[in-house]
Amino acid sequence: LAVFAFAGCGPQKFGGAAGGEAPPADPRAEQMWTTDLPAAQARAKTADKLVFIDFTGSDWCPPCMALHDHVLVQKPFLDFAEKNLELVVIDFPKNKPLDQKVELANRALAEQYKVESFPTLIVLDAAGNMVHRDEGYGGKKAEAFTAELKQKLGR
């Protein structure tokens, strides 16, 4: 078993326009996000969607928490995701325990996709090929983040 450690949150592209209080999360968010990558990939194949993976430190990484609160659970992003993406979160919390099987699976995925910092966002096509990767969070609000993602993905 390889020793796997993350030095920190990663690229300091944080501190942009999304500062302050985030709007309330869209009620759909909890149901749209999963931790089951294989199931999300299977759904993506049948629905002609991409798979959006958020590698995060949900309870200790400030840019990860800001990205979550200001973008990933907000209506503009979820409206786009509903038609185009299967959403997967791969979490590396420090303050809440993960089931050992989940923790090992998450570490294996992080190694597979060479994740070295948080947040790291990866988009896969239905065949599992990486079509987009982004590291850090530049502070964009949901509308701007989603518009940029649409452009990058051609959707």
ROZAMAR-534989 format. One record per atom (N, C-alpha, C): residue number from 0; residue in three letters; atom name; x, y, z. Coordinates in steps of 0.1 Angstrom, whole numbers, plus 5000, padded with zeros to 4 digits. Example, Ala and Ser with C-alpha at 12.3 -4.5 7.8 and 13.67 -1.06 7.14 Angstrom:
<pts>
<0, ALA, N, <5132, 4943, 5078>>;
<0, ALA, CA, <5123, 4955, 5078>>;
<0, ALA, C, <5132, 4967, 5078>>;
<1, SER, N, <5128, 4978, 5071>>;
<1, SER, CA, <5137, 4989, 5071>>;
<1, SER, C, <5129, 5000, 5079>>;
</pts>
This chain:
<pts>
<0, LEU, N, <5009, 4988, 5000>>;
<0, LEU, CA, <5000, 5000, 5000>>;
<0, LEU, C, <5009, 5012, 5000>>;
<1, ALA, N, <5007, 5021, 4991>>;
<1, ALA, CA, <5015, 5033, 4989>>;
<1, ALA, C, <5011, 5043, 5000>>;
<2, VAL, N, <5020, 5050, 5005>>;
<2, VAL, CA, <5017, 5061, 5014>>;
<2, VAL, C, <5013, 5073, 5006>>;
<3, PHE, N, <5002, 5079, 5010>>;
<3, PHE, CA, <4996, 5089, 5001>>;
<3, PHE, C, <4992, 5101, 5010>>;
<4, ALA, N, <4999, 5112, 5008>>;
<4, ALA, CA, <4996, 5124, 5016>>;
<4, ALA, C, <4995, 5136, 5008>>;
<5, PHE, N, <4986, 5145, 5011>>;
<5, PHE, CA, <4985, 5158, 5004>>;
<5, PHE, C, <4991, 5168, 5013>>;
<6, ALA, N, <4999, 5177, 5006>>;
<6, ALA, CA, <5006, 5187, 5014>>;
<6, ALA, C, <4997, 5198, 5018>>;
<7, GLY, N, <4986, 5201, 5010>>;
<7, GLY, CA, <4977, 5212, 5014>>;
<7, GLY, C, <4966, 5213, 5004>>;
<8, CYS, N, <4960, 5224, 5004>>;
<8, CYS, CA, <4949, 5227, 4995>>;
<8, CYS, C, <4953, 5228, 4981>>;
<9, GLY, N, <4966, 5233, 4978>>;
<9, GLY, CA, <4970, 5233, 4965>>;
<9, GLY, C, <4972, 5247, 4960>>;
<10, PRO, N, <4971, 5249, 4946>>;
<10, PRO, CA, <4973, 5262, 4940>>;
<10, PRO, C, <4965, 5272, 4947>>;
<11, GLN, N, <4971, 5283, 4950>>;
<11, GLN, CA, <4964, 5294, 4957>>;
<11, GLN, C, <4957, 5303, 4947>>;
<12, LYS, N, <4948, 5298, 4940>>;
<12, LYS, CA, <4940, 5306, 4930>>;
<12, LYS, C, <4927, 5310, 4937>>;
<13, PHE, N, <4927, 5312, 4950>>;
<13, PHE, CA, <4915, 5314, 4957>>;
<13, PHE, C, <4915, 5329, 4961>>;
<14, GLY, N, <4903, 5334, 4963>>;
<14, GLY, CA, <4902, 5348, 4969>>;
<14, GLY, C, <4896, 5358, 4959>>;
<15, GLY, N, <4888, 5353, 4950>>;
<15, GLY, CA, <4882, 5361, 4940>>;
<15, GLY, C, <4868, 5366, 4944>>;
<16, ALA, N, <4860, 5368, 4935>>;
<16, ALA, CA, <4847, 5375, 4936>>;
<16, ALA, C, <4837, 5368, 4945>>;
<17, ALA, N, <4839, 5355, 4948>>;
<17, ALA, CA, <4828, 5347, 4955>>;
<17, ALA, C, <4829, 5349, 4970>>;
<18, GLY, N, <4838, 5358, 4975>>;
<18, GLY, CA, <4839, 5360, 4989>>;
<18, GLY, C, <4825, 5363, 4996>>;
<19, GLY, N, <4825, 5362, 5009>>;
<19, GLY, CA, <4812, 5365, 5016>>;
<19, GLY, C, <4803, 5353, 5017>>;
<20, GLU, N, <4791, 5356, 5021>>;
<20, GLU, CA, <4781, 5346, 5024>>;
<20, GLU, C, <4776, 5340, 5010>>;
<21, ALA, N, <4776, 5327, 5010>>;
<21, ALA, CA, <4770, 5320, 4998>>;
<21, ALA, C, <4755, 5320, 4999>>;
<22, PRO, N, <4748, 5320, 4987>>;
<22, PRO, CA, <4734, 5318, 4988>>;
<22, PRO, C, <4731, 5304, 4993>>;
<23, PRO, N, <4718, 5302, 4998>>;
<23, PRO, CA, <4715, 5288, 5002>>;
<23, PRO, C, <4717, 5278, 4991>>;
<24, ALA, N, <4720, 5266, 4995>>;
<24, ALA, CA, <4722, 5255, 4985>>;
<24, ALA, C, <4709, 5251, 4979>>;
<25, ASP, N, <4710, 5248, 4966>>;
<25, ASP, CA, <4698, 5243, 4958>>;
<25, ASP, C, <4694, 5230, 4964>>;
<26, PRO, N, <4681, 5228, 4967>>;
<26, PRO, CA, <4676, 5215, 4973>>;
<26, PRO, C, <4680, 5203, 4965>>;
<27, ARG, N, <4682, 5204, 4952>>;
<27, ARG, CA, <4686, 5192, 4944>>;
<27, ARG, C, <4700, 5187, 4946>>;
<28, ALA, N, <4709, 5196, 4952>>;
<28, ALA, CA, <4723, 5193, 4954>>;
<28, ALA, C, <4725, 5179, 4960>>;
<29, GLU, N, <4719, 5177, 4971>>;
<29, GLU, CA, <4722, 5165, 4979>>;
<29, GLU, C, <4719, 5152, 4971>>;
<30, GLN, N, <4708, 5152, 4963>>;
<30, GLN, CA, <4705, 5141, 4955>>;
<30, GLN, C, <4713, 5140, 4942>>;
<31, MET, N, <4719, 5151, 4937>>;
<31, MET, CA, <4726, 5150, 4924>>;
<31, MET, C, <4741, 5146, 4926>>;
<32, TRP, N, <4746, 5147, 4938>>;
<32, TRP, CA, <4760, 5144, 4941>>;
<32, TRP, C, <4761, 5129, 4946>>;
<33, THR, N, <4771, 5122, 4941>>;
<33, THR, CA, <4773, 5108, 4946>>;
<33, THR, C, <4787, 5106, 4949>>;
<34, THR, N, <4790, 5095, 4956>>;
<34, THR, CA, <4804, 5091, 4959>>;
<34, THR, C, <4808, 5079, 4951>>;
<35, ASP, N, <4798, 5074, 4943>>;
<35, ASP, CA, <4800, 5061, 4935>>;
<35, ASP, C, <4803, 5064, 4921>>;
<36, LEU, N, <4816, 5065, 4918>>;
<36, LEU, CA, <4821, 5068, 4905>>;
<36, LEU, C, <4816, 5057, 4894>>;
<37, PRO, N, <4818, 5044, 4897>>;
<37, PRO, CA, <4813, 5035, 4887>>;
<37, PRO, C, <4798, 5036, 4883>>;
<38, ALA, N, <4790, 5039, 4893>>;
<38, ALA, CA, <4775, 5041, 4890>>;
<38, ALA, C, <4773, 5053, 4882>>;
<39, ALA, N, <4781, 5064, 4885>>;
<39, ALA, CA, <4780, 5076, 4878>>;
<39, ALA, C, <4784, 5074, 4863>>;
<40, GLN, N, <4795, 5067, 4861>>;
<40, GLN, CA, <4800, 5064, 4848>>;
<40, GLN, C, <4789, 5056, 4840>>;
<41, ALA, N, <4783, 5046, 4846>>;
<41, ALA, CA, <4773, 5039, 4839>>;
<41, ALA, C, <4761, 5047, 4835>>;
<42, ARG, N, <4757, 5056, 4844>>;
<42, ARG, CA, <4746, 5066, 4841>>;
<42, ARG, C, <4750, 5075, 4830>>;
<43, ALA, N, <4762, 5080, 4830>>;
<43, ALA, CA, <4767, 5089, 4820>>;
<43, ALA, C, <4767, 5082, 4806>>;
<44, LYS, N, <4770, 5070, 4805>>;
<44, LYS, CA, <4770, 5063, 4792>>;
<44, LYS, C, <4756, 5062, 4787>>;
<45, THR, N, <4746, 5059, 4795>>;
<45, THR, CA, <4733, 5057, 4790>>;
<45, THR, C, <4726, 5071, 4787>>;
<46, ALA, N, <4730, 5082, 4794>>;
<46, ALA, CA, <4724, 5095, 4792>>;
<46, ALA, C, <4732, 5105, 4784>>;
<47, ASP, N, <4743, 5100, 4778>>;
<47, ASP, CA, <4751, 5109, 4770>>;
<47, ASP, C, <4756, 5121, 4778>>;
<48, LYS, N, <4761, 5118, 4790>>;
<48, LYS, CA, <4766, 5129, 4798>>;
<48, LYS, C, <4781, 5127, 4801>>;
<49, LEU, N, <4787, 5137, 4807>>;
<49, LEU, CA, <4801, 5136, 4811>>;
<49, LEU, C, <4801, 5133, 4826>>;
<50, VAL, N, <4812, 5129, 4832>>;
<50, VAL, CA, <4813, 5127, 4846>>;
<50, VAL, C, <4822, 5138, 4852>>;
<51, PHE, N, <4817, 5145, 4861>>;
<51, PHE, CA, <4824, 5156, 4868>>;
<51, PHE, C, <4828, 5152, 4882>>;
<52, ILE, N, <4841, 5151, 4884>>;
<52, ILE, CA, <4846, 5146, 4897>>;
<52, ILE, C, <4853, 5158, 4905>>;
<53, ASP, N, <4848, 5159, 4917>>;
<53, ASP, CA, <4854, 5169, 4926>>;
<53, ASP, C, <4862, 5162, 4937>>;
<54, PHE, N, <4875, 5163, 4936>>;
<54, PHE, CA, <4884, 5158, 4946>>;
<54, PHE, C, <4886, 5170, 4956>>;
<55, THR, N, <4882, 5167, 4969>>;
<55, THR, CA, <4881, 5178, 4978>>;
<55, THR, C, <4885, 5174, 4992>>;
<56, GLY, N, <4888, 5184, 5000>>;
<56, GLY, CA, <4890, 5182, 5015>>;
<56, GLY, C, <4879, 5190, 5021>>;
<57, SER, N, <4867, 5184, 5022>>;
<57, SER, CA, <4855, 5192, 5024>>;
<57, SER, C, <4854, 5199, 5038>>;
<58, ASP, N, <4862, 5194, 5048>>;
<58, ASP, CA, <4861, 5200, 5061>>;
<58, ASP, C, <4873, 5207, 5066>>;
<59, TRP, N, <4883, 5209, 5057>>;
<59, TRP, CA, <4895, 5216, 5061>>;
<59, TRP, C, <4901, 5225, 5051>>;
<60, CYS, N, <4898, 5224, 5039>>;
<60, CYS, CA, <4904, 5231, 5028>>;
<60, CYS, C, <4895, 5243, 5024>>;
<61, PRO, N, <4899, 5256, 5028>>;
<61, PRO, CA, <4891, 5267, 5025>>;
<61, PRO, C, <4886, 5269, 5010>>;
<62, PRO, N, <4896, 5268, 5001>>;
<62, PRO, CA, <4891, 5269, 4987>>;
<62, PRO, C, <4881, 5258, 4983>>;
<63, CYS, N, <4882, 5246, 4988>>;
<63, CYS, CA, <4873, 5235, 4986>>;
<63, CYS, C, <4859, 5239, 4991>>;
<64, MET, N, <4859, 5244, 5003>>;
<64, MET, CA, <4846, 5247, 5010>>;
<64, MET, C, <4839, 5259, 5002>>;
<65, ALA, N, <4847, 5269, 4998>>;
<65, ALA, CA, <4842, 5280, 4990>>;
<65, ALA, C, <4836, 5275, 4977>>;
<66, LEU, N, <4844, 5267, 4970>>;
<66, LEU, CA, <4839, 5262, 4957>>;
<66, LEU, C, <4826, 5254, 4959>>;
<67, HIS, N, <4825, 5246, 4969>>;
<67, HIS, CA, <4813, 5239, 4972>>;
<67, HIS, C, <4801, 5248, 4974>>;
<68, ASP, N, <4803, 5258, 4984>>;
<68, ASP, CA, <4792, 5267, 4988>>;
<68, ASP, C, <4788, 5277, 4977>>;
<69, HIS, N, <4798, 5282, 4969>>;
<69, HIS, CA, <4795, 5293, 4960>>;
<69, HIS, C, <4791, 5287, 4946>>;
<70, VAL, N, <4795, 5275, 4943>>;
<70, VAL, CA, <4793, 5270, 4929>>;
<70, VAL, C, <4786, 5256, 4929>>;
<71, LEU, N, <4792, 5246, 4935>>;
<71, LEU, CA, <4788, 5232, 4932>>;
<71, LEU, C, <4774, 5228, 4938>>;
<72, VAL, N, <4768, 5236, 4946>>;
<72, VAL, CA, <4755, 5233, 4951>>;
<72, VAL, C, <4745, 5245, 4948>>;
<73, GLN, N, <4749, 5253, 4938>>;
<73, GLN, CA, <4741, 5264, 4934>>;
<73, GLN, C, <4733, 5261, 4921>>;
<74, LYS, N, <4722, 5268, 4920>>;
<74, LYS, CA, <4712, 5266, 4908>>;
<74, LYS, C, <4719, 5266, 4895>>;
<75, PRO, N, <4727, 5277, 4892>>;
<75, PRO, CA, <4733, 5277, 4878>>;
<75, PRO, C, <4741, 5265, 4874>>;
<76, PHE, N, <4749, 5261, 4884>>;
<76, PHE, CA, <4758, 5249, 4881>>;
<76, PHE, C, <4749, 5237, 4880>>;
<77, LEU, N, <4740, 5235, 4889>>;
<77, LEU, CA, <4731, 5223, 4889>>;
<77, LEU, C, <4722, 5222, 4877>>;
<78, ASP, N, <4717, 5234, 4872>>;
<78, ASP, CA, <4709, 5234, 4860>>;
<78, ASP, C, <4717, 5228, 4848>>;
<79, PHE, N, <4730, 5232, 4847>>;
<79, PHE, CA, <4739, 5227, 4837>>;
<79, PHE, C, <4742, 5212, 4839>>;
<80, ALA, N, <4745, 5209, 4851>>;
<80, ALA, CA, <4748, 5195, 4855>>;
<80, ALA, C, <4737, 5186, 4852>>;
<81, GLU, N, <4725, 5190, 4855>>;
<81, GLU, CA, <4713, 5181, 4853>>;
<81, GLU, C, <4712, 5176, 4839>>;
<82, LYS, N, <4716, 5184, 4829>>;
<82, LYS, CA, <4715, 5179, 4815>>;
<82, LYS, C, <4728, 5174, 4810>>;
<83, ASN, N, <4739, 5177, 4816>>;
<83, ASN, CA, <4752, 5174, 4810>>;
<83, ASN, C, <4762, 5166, 4818>>;
<84, LEU, N, <4760, 5165, 4831>>;
<84, LEU, CA, <4770, 5159, 4840>>;
<84, LEU, C, <4764, 5149, 4850>>;
<85, GLU, N, <4772, 5139, 4853>>;
<85, GLU, CA, <4770, 5131, 4865>>;
<85, GLU, C, <4780, 5136, 4875>>;
<86, LEU, N, <4776, 5139, 4887>>;
<86, LEU, CA, <4784, 5146, 4897>>;
<86, LEU, C, <4789, 5136, 4907>>;
<87, VAL, N, <4803, 5136, 4909>>;
<87, VAL, CA, <4809, 5127, 4919>>;
<87, VAL, C, <4818, 5135, 4928>>;
<88, VAL, N, <4817, 5132, 4941>>;
<88, VAL, CA, <4826, 5139, 4950>>;
<88, VAL, C, <4835, 5128, 4956>>;
<89, ILE, N, <4848, 5130, 4956>>;
<89, ILE, CA, <4858, 5121, 4962>>;
<89, ILE, C, <4865, 5130, 4973>>;
<90, ASP, N, <4861, 5126, 4985>>;
<90, ASP, CA, <4864, 5135, 4997>>;
<90, ASP, C, <4876, 5129, 5005>>;
<91, PHE, N, <4884, 5138, 5010>>;
<91, PHE, CA, <4895, 5135, 5019>>;
<91, PHE, C, <4893, 5144, 5032>>;
<92, PRO, N, <4883, 5141, 5040>>;
<92, PRO, CA, <4881, 5149, 5052>>;
<92, PRO, C, <4891, 5146, 5063>>;
<93, LYS, N, <4894, 5156, 5071>>;
<93, LYS, CA, <4903, 5154, 5083>>;
<93, LYS, C, <4895, 5152, 5096>>;
<94, ASN, N, <4883, 5157, 5096>>;
<94, ASN, CA, <4875, 5158, 5109>>;
<94, ASN, C, <4863, 5148, 5110>>;
<95, LYS, N, <4860, 5142, 5099>>;
<95, LYS, CA, <4850, 5132, 5099>>;
<95, LYS, C, <4855, 5119, 5093>>;
<96, PRO, N, <4853, 5108, 5100>>;
<96, PRO, CA, <4858, 5095, 5096>>;
<96, PRO, C, <4851, 5090, 5083>>;
<97, LEU, N, <4859, 5084, 5074>>;
<97, LEU, CA, <4854, 5077, 5063>>;
<97, LEU, C, <4855, 5062, 5065>>;
<98, ASP, N, <4846, 5054, 5060>>;
<98, ASP, CA, <4847, 5040, 5060>>;
<98, ASP, C, <4860, 5036, 5054>>;
<99, GLN, N, <4867, 5026, 5059>>;
<99, GLN, CA, <4880, 5023, 5054>>;
<99, GLN, C, <4880, 5019, 5039>>;
<100, LYS, N, <4870, 5012, 5035>>;
<100, LYS, CA, <4869, 5008, 5021>>;
<100, LYS, C, <4868, 5021, 5012>>;
<101, VAL, N, <4860, 5030, 5016>>;
<101, VAL, CA, <4858, 5043, 5009>>;
<101, VAL, C, <4871, 5051, 5009>>;
<102, GLU, N, <4878, 5051, 5020>>;
<102, GLU, CA, <4890, 5059, 5021>>;
<102, GLU, C, <4901, 5053, 5011>>;
<103, LEU, N, <4902, 5039, 5011>>;
<103, LEU, CA, <4911, 5033, 5002>>;
<103, LEU, C, <4907, 5035, 4987>>;
<104, ALA, N, <4895, 5034, 4984>>;
<104, ALA, CA, <4890, 5037, 4971>>;
<104, ALA, C, <4893, 5051, 4966>>;
<105, ASN, N, <4891, 5061, 4975>>;
<105, ASN, CA, <4893, 5075, 4972>>;
<105, ASN, C, <4908, 5077, 4970>>;
<106, ARG, N, <4917, 5071, 4978>>;
<106, ARG, CA, <4931, 5072, 4976>>;
<106, ARG, C, <4936, 5066, 4963>>;
<107, ALA, N, <4930, 5055, 4959>>;
<107, ALA, CA, <4933, 5049, 4947>>;
<107, ALA, C, <4929, 5058, 4935>>;
<108, LEU, N, <4917, 5064, 4936>>;
<108, LEU, CA, <4913, 5073, 4925>>;
<108, LEU, C, <4922, 5085, 4924>>;
<109, ALA, N, <4926, 5091, 4936>>;
<109, ALA, CA, <4935, 5102, 4936>>;
<109, ALA, C, <4948, 5099, 4930>>;
<110, GLU, N, <4953, 5087, 4932>>;
<110, GLU, CA, <4966, 5082, 4926>>;
<110, GLU, C, <4964, 5080, 4911>>;
<111, GLN, N, <4953, 5074, 4907>>;
<111, GLN, CA, <4950, 5071, 4893>>;
<111, GLN, C, <4950, 5085, 4885>>;
<112, TYR, N, <4944, 5095, 4891>>;
<112, TYR, CA, <4942, 5108, 4884>>;
<112, TYR, C, <4953, 5118, 4888>>;
<113, LYS, N, <4963, 5113, 4895>>;
<113, LYS, CA, <4975, 5121, 4899>>;
<113, LYS, C, <4970, 5135, 4906>>;
<114, VAL, N, <4961, 5133, 4915>>;
<114, VAL, CA, <4956, 5145, 4923>>;
<114, VAL, C, <4967, 5148, 4934>>;
<115, GLU, N, <4972, 5160, 4933>>;
<115, GLU, CA, <4982, 5164, 4943>>;
<115, GLU, C, <4978, 5176, 4952>>;
<116, SER, N, <4966, 5182, 4948>>;
<116, SER, CA, <4962, 5193, 4956>>;
<116, SER, C, <4946, 5194, 4955>>;
<117, PHE, N, <4941, 5202, 4964>>;
<117, PHE, CA, <4926, 5203, 4964>>;
<117, PHE, C, <4923, 5218, 4962>>;
<118, PRO, N, <4911, 5221, 4957>>;
<118, PRO, CA, <4903, 5211, 4949>>;
<118, PRO, C, <4909, 5208, 4936>>;
<119, THR, N, <4907, 5196, 4931>>;
<119, THR, CA, <4910, 5192, 4917>>;
<119, THR, C, <4897, 5187, 4911>>;
<120, LEU, N, <4894, 5193, 4900>>;
<120, LEU, CA, <4881, 5190, 4892>>;
<120, LEU, C, <4885, 5183, 4880>>;
<121, ILE, N, <4879, 5171, 4877>>;
<121, ILE, CA, <4882, 5163, 4866>>;
<121, ILE, C, <4869, 5159, 4859>>;
<122, VAL, N, <4869, 5161, 4846>>;
<122, VAL, CA, <4857, 5157, 4838>>;
<122, VAL, C, <4861, 5146, 4828>>;
<123, LEU, N, <4853, 5135, 4829>>;
<123, LEU, CA, <4856, 5123, 4820>>;
<123, LEU, C, <4845, 5122, 4810>>;
<124, ASP, N, <4848, 5117, 4798>>;
<124, ASP, CA, <4837, 5113, 4789>>;
<124, ASP, C, <4832, 5100, 4793>>;
<125, ALA, N, <4822, 5095, 4785>>;
<125, ALA, CA, <4815, 5083, 4788>>;
<125, ALA, C, <4824, 5071, 4788>>;
<126, ALA, N, <4835, 5072, 4780>>;
<126, ALA, CA, <4844, 5061, 4779>>;
<126, ALA, C, <4855, 5061, 4790>>;
<127, GLY, N, <4854, 5072, 4799>>;
<127, GLY, CA, <4864, 5073, 4810>>;
<127, GLY, C, <4876, 5081, 4807>>;
<128, ASN, N, <4877, 5087, 4795>>;
<128, ASN, CA, <4888, 5095, 4791>>;
<128, ASN, C, <4887, 5109, 4797>>;
<129, MET, N, <4898, 5114, 4803>>;
<129, MET, CA, <4898, 5128, 4808>>;
<129, MET, C, <4897, 5138, 4797>>;
<130, VAL, N, <4887, 5147, 4798>>;
<130, VAL, CA, <4885, 5157, 4788>>;
<130, VAL, C, <4887, 5171, 4794>>;
<131, HIS, N, <4888, 5172, 4807>>;
<131, HIS, CA, <4891, 5185, 4813>>;
<131, HIS, C, <4896, 5183, 4827>>;
<132, ARG, N, <4905, 5192, 4831>>;
<132, ARG, CA, <4911, 5191, 4845>>;
<132, ARG, C, <4913, 5205, 4849>>;
<133, ASP, N, <4910, 5208, 4862>>;
<133, ASP, CA, <4913, 5221, 4867>>;
<133, ASP, C, <4917, 5220, 4882>>;
<134, GLU, N, <4926, 5228, 4886>>;
<134, GLU, CA, <4931, 5227, 4900>>;
<134, GLU, C, <4929, 5241, 4907>>;
<135, GLY, N, <4925, 5241, 4919>>;
<135, GLY, CA, <4923, 5253, 4926>>;
<135, GLY, C, <4909, 5259, 4924>>;
<136, TYR, N, <4906, 5270, 4930>>;
<136, TYR, CA, <4894, 5277, 4928>>;
<136, TYR, C, <4897, 5292, 4928>>;
<137, GLY, N, <4893, 5298, 4917>>;
<137, GLY, CA, <4896, 5312, 4915>>;
<137, GLY, C, <4886, 5322, 4921>>;
<138, GLY, N, <4876, 5317, 4928>>;
<138, GLY, CA, <4867, 5326, 4934>>;
<138, GLY, C, <4855, 5330, 4926>>;
<139, LYS, N, <4853, 5324, 4914>>;
<139, LYS, CA, <4841, 5328, 4906>>;
<139, LYS, C, <4828, 5323, 4912>>;
<140, LYS, N, <4818, 5331, 4910>>;
<140, LYS, CA, <4805, 5327, 4914>>;
<140, LYS, C, <4799, 5317, 4905>>;
<141, ALA, N, <4788, 5311, 4908>>;
<141, ALA, CA, <4783, 5299, 4901>>;
<141, ALA, C, <4780, 5303, 4886>>;
<142, GLU, N, <4775, 5314, 4883>>;
<142, GLU, CA, <4772, 5318, 4869>>;
<142, GLU, C, <4784, 5318, 4861>>;
<143, ALA, N, <4794, 5325, 4865>>;
<143, ALA, CA, <4807, 5327, 4858>>;
<143, ALA, C, <4814, 5314, 4857>>;
<144, PHE, N, <4815, 5306, 4868>>;
<144, PHE, CA, <4821, 5293, 4868>>;
<144, PHE, C, <4815, 5284, 4857>>;
<145, THR, N, <4801, 5284, 4858>>;
<145, THR, CA, <4794, 5275, 4849>>;
<145, THR, C, <4795, 5279, 4834>>;
<146, ALA, N, <4795, 5292, 4831>>;
<146, ALA, CA, <4797, 5296, 4818>>;
<146, ALA, C, <4810, 5292, 4812>>;
<147, GLU, N, <4821, 5294, 4821>>;
<147, GLU, CA, <4834, 5290, 4816>>;
<147, GLU, C, <4835, 5275, 4814>>;
<148, LEU, N, <4829, 5267, 4823>>;
<148, LEU, CA, <4829, 5252, 4822>>;
<148, LEU, C, <4822, 5248, 4809>>;
<149, LYS, N, <4810, 5254, 4806>>;
<149, LYS, CA, <4803, 5251, 4794>>;
<149, LYS, C, <4812, 5253, 4782>>;
<150, GLN, N, <4819, 5265, 4782>>;
<150, GLN, CA, <4827, 5268, 4770>>;
<150, GLN, C, <4839, 5258, 4769>>;
<151, LYS, N, <4845, 5254, 4780>>;
<151, LYS, CA, <4856, 5245, 4780>>;
<151, LYS, C, <4851, 5231, 4775>>;
<152, LEU, N, <4839, 5227, 4779>>;
<152, LEU, CA, <4834, 5214, 4775>>;
<152, LEU, C, <4827, 5213, 4762>>;
<153, GLY, N, <4824, 5225, 4756>>;
<153, GLY, CA, <4817, 5226, 4744>>;
<153, GLY, C, <4803, 5221, 4745>>;
<154, ARG, N, <4796, 5224, 4756>>;
<154, ARG, CA, <4782, 5220, 4758>>;
<154, ARG, C, <4773, 5232, 4761>>;
</pts>
